[in-house]
Amino acid sequence: MIVKDTIQQIPFVDLRAQYESIASEIDDAMSSVVQNTAFILGEEVSLFEQEFAEYCQTKFAVGVDSGTSALELALRAFGIGPGDEVITTANTFIATALAISCTGAKPILVDIDPKTYNIDVNKLENAVTAKTRAIIPVHLYGQPADMDPIQEIARQKDLVVIEDACQAHGARYKGRRTGSLGDAAAFSFYPAKNLGAFGDGGMVVTNDEQVAEFVRMFRDVGQREKYHHEIKGYNHRLDTLQAAVLRVKLKYLDEWNAARRQHAEYYNQLFAGSQVLTPFDADYAEHVYHLYVVRVKDRDMLRKKLWDEFGIGTGIHYPIPIHLQDAYRDLGYQRGDFPVTEVYADQILSLPMFAELTRDQIYKVTEEINKLIDK
Ligand SMILES: Cc1ncc(COP(=O)(O)O)c(C=O)c1O
């Protein structure tokens, strides 16, 4: 076995490369917050909220401390809680379901579309019951869910639609930005996201003033005016330092997303004709490739060899579907309930993807995978 230190590693994500490309701007922005010491809900937070709302083509944006909180607070803003059901996809990060559970509502899962890996809109209607209050479509891996049929079902059944856009900053559905497609949307600024902070952060965006006002109060211990607590809120504020970092990065987001799309195209080209199943780019969507996810045989063996022999980092999003997690045994689902999600969980592999990735690195990744797969 080759010792990893002696070979040129290709990380799954390279946060240092991104920082180095804009280091002086970031350092200045952070230093200015440190100098003026407005660490909690300082001016940078409201400026970033305005800029992010404009970017998402929505009227309001409210900064919070994570994507998970953004989902939870958006649900709470619509009064969703105990006794309610909220439908989402079986193939998502656990936080989508946890946010539903945090409100006291019950997550109801739906299998994924075999092509897009997003919620299967043909199976959605069957999941609706008299208790259903909301749908959370997840724009998984950076590709928007097929929102028109989802909205149609929501209209017919009088349901709220909250987009989980935590992986899809800047993606578009039929020309419109994610975040502007439902009644409200949640974004995460976890460091590795397309728009990532230097720690945790999140945002709720909406066109509904009451929703924005509720989230604004709830995130700040239920107050609008200092020490006047109108509701029982909590501390879910976005840090000023994070907002300052995110304001700098937002200016580069479109450029970085364009680079990700180009990388995906190059990967696709180099995998053409191989046994690697590449992502499907739906014609209604502008995918921003938060993750570049392929499907392969013997995934675990391949993943181990890529790392051990070539220092190529990969990920799995996600290895255990929500309904098979111990934490969600109480939902009563069984293996076999969501067959597409279950089969894919054993085959999916996320390859290195970040804006600064080079063509040489992509070439190396595809070359080694194609060789290992053909053996
Ligand atoms: C689809 C999805 N939903 C929710 C979240 C939760 O975001 P956070 O980690 O910021 O709480 C994430 C990100 O990690 C995510 O990928």
The ligand as an SDF file (V2000), in Angstrom:
LIG
                    3D

 16 16  0  0  0  0  0  0  0  0999 V2000
  -30.5790   18.7820    3.3310 C   0  0  0  0  0  0  0  0  0  0  0  0
  -30.1310   19.3980    4.6180 C   0  0  0  0  0  0  0  0  0  0  0  0
  -31.0460   19.8070    5.4970 N   0  0  0  0  0  0  0  0  0  0  0  0
  -30.6950   20.3800    6.6530 C   0  0  0  0  0  0  0  0  0  0  0  0
  -29.3810   20.5870    6.9770 C   0  0  0  0  0  0  0  0  0  0  0  0
  -29.0530   21.1760    8.3050 C   0  0  0  0  0  0  0  0  0  0  0  0
  -28.2240   22.2770    8.2650 O   0  0  0  0  0  0  0  0  0  0  0  0
  -27.2410   22.6020    9.4940 P   0  0  0  0  0  0  0  0  0  0  0  0
  -26.1530   21.5780    9.4890 O   0  0  0  0  0  0  0  0  0  0  0  0
  -26.7540   23.9750    9.2010 O   0  0  0  0  0  0  0  0  0  0  0  0
  -28.0610   22.5570   10.7260 O   0  0  0  0  0  0  0  0  0  0  0  0
  -28.3930   20.2180    6.0730 C   0  0  0  0  0  0  0  0  0  0  0  0
  -26.9670   20.4790    6.2860 C   0  0  0  0  0  0  0  0  0  0  0  0
  -26.1870   20.0030    6.9710 O   0  0  0  0  0  0  0  0  0  0  0  0
  -28.7600   19.5780    4.8690 C   0  0  0  0  0  0  0  0  0  0  0  0
  -27.8500   19.1590    3.9920 O   0  0  0  0  0  0  0  0  0  0  0  0
  1  2  1  0
  2  3  1  0
  2 15  2  0
  3  4  2  0
  4  5  1  0
  5  6  1  0
  5 12  2  0
  6  7  1  0
  7  8  1  0
  8  9  2  0
  8 10  1  0
  8 11  1  0
 12 13  1  0
 12 15  1  0
 13 14  2  0
 15 16  1  0
M  END
$$$$
